Amino acid sequence: MVSRQITGFIAAVLTAVSLGTGASAQDGPPPTAVTVKTVQPETVTLTSILPGRVRPSDEAEVRPQVNGIIIERLFEEGSDVEAGQVLYRVDRGTYEAALAQARASVSQAEAQLRAADREADRVSTLSERGVSSAATEDNAISARDAAKAALALAQAQLDSAQLELDRTDIRARLSGKIGFSDVSAGALVTASQADPMAVIRAIDEVYVDVTQSAAEVLAWHRRMKSGETHMTDNEVRLRLADGSDYDQVGMLTAAEPHVNEATGVVVLRLKFDNPEELLIPGMYVQVEMPTGTIDDVFLTPMEGVSRDRRGNPTALVVNDDNVVELRQLTVLQDRGSNWVVQSGLEAGDRVIVEGLQKVAPGATVAPEEMEPPVVGAAETPNQADRG
């Protein structure tokens, strides 16, 4: 009797365990929770980040045009100067003497011309009376013409002497900021010297020369010609050496019609306003250059794009049945924290951005939409404290 009871109890327990195990196998594990980003087609301006150097909009080297000793420097190094402002003075003694000599030569030539005029008039009168010969009259006229030429030569020499004297005041040829002076009072300068005395640079507006490979230029032209991209924005933005963005917008002004044979690059010139003189000639910068606007592309978070063994970009997408699918993507470039995807996605696709390591194609998941970033979230605690 006891044996039958024990046997029945064991059978009941085994039945209960069997039923419990069957129920668990039927239910299975719950779907894996993942975070997704729903993407929609957008119009995006493609850009290239190009290295560049700041150049002044105008630049002039201060050079002497006469020989002599510098007796005075009339500017502060690093200051702003105006066109026509006197920067240096050269000893004027020699040039003042030359000017005085030239004036005397002019006076002498004028006296000779007056005498020649009188002689020509006298000979002409005698010739009319038949007293003077034709040869005498011709000689008098030739002497008068020679005196006129001598006066013109003397006047030209006077103008040259005056010009040389004026050049002893070495003036600024343009308005801008002047750099260090390479000469001081007492230094000898010559009109043919190789080194400038100082350099003036106009930096209220500056150029930025950037380089782009010839291959990229060809690709850009082909995309534009095929209609794949189009230009809607010619504005160019600048990133400074410390990583910050420059607050002024520039424009493309010219492209050098030449490819550097050594490097294979083309130089592009951009123009920027520089009201605070923050951009200094020679400074290294990076330029965000628009290369065209393309329609129907998808901005996909970088964390949602992976690479297969061949290095091709892929993404895991959740379909309408919450099943994971693998997509092969065509990525054009990065844009902030996103990739610009041209093909491989469709409108409304849910791209997995969190939980990629826990799922595989064919798995059923429980998707949750990625929350958009909260603007000003970092300021909330401080505002609460002030409240």
Order of alpha helices (4+ residues) and beta strands (2+ residues): alpha-beta-beta-beta-beta-beta-alpha-alpha-beta-beta-beta-beta-alpha-beta-beta-beta-beta-beta-beta-beta-beta-beta-beta-beta-alpha
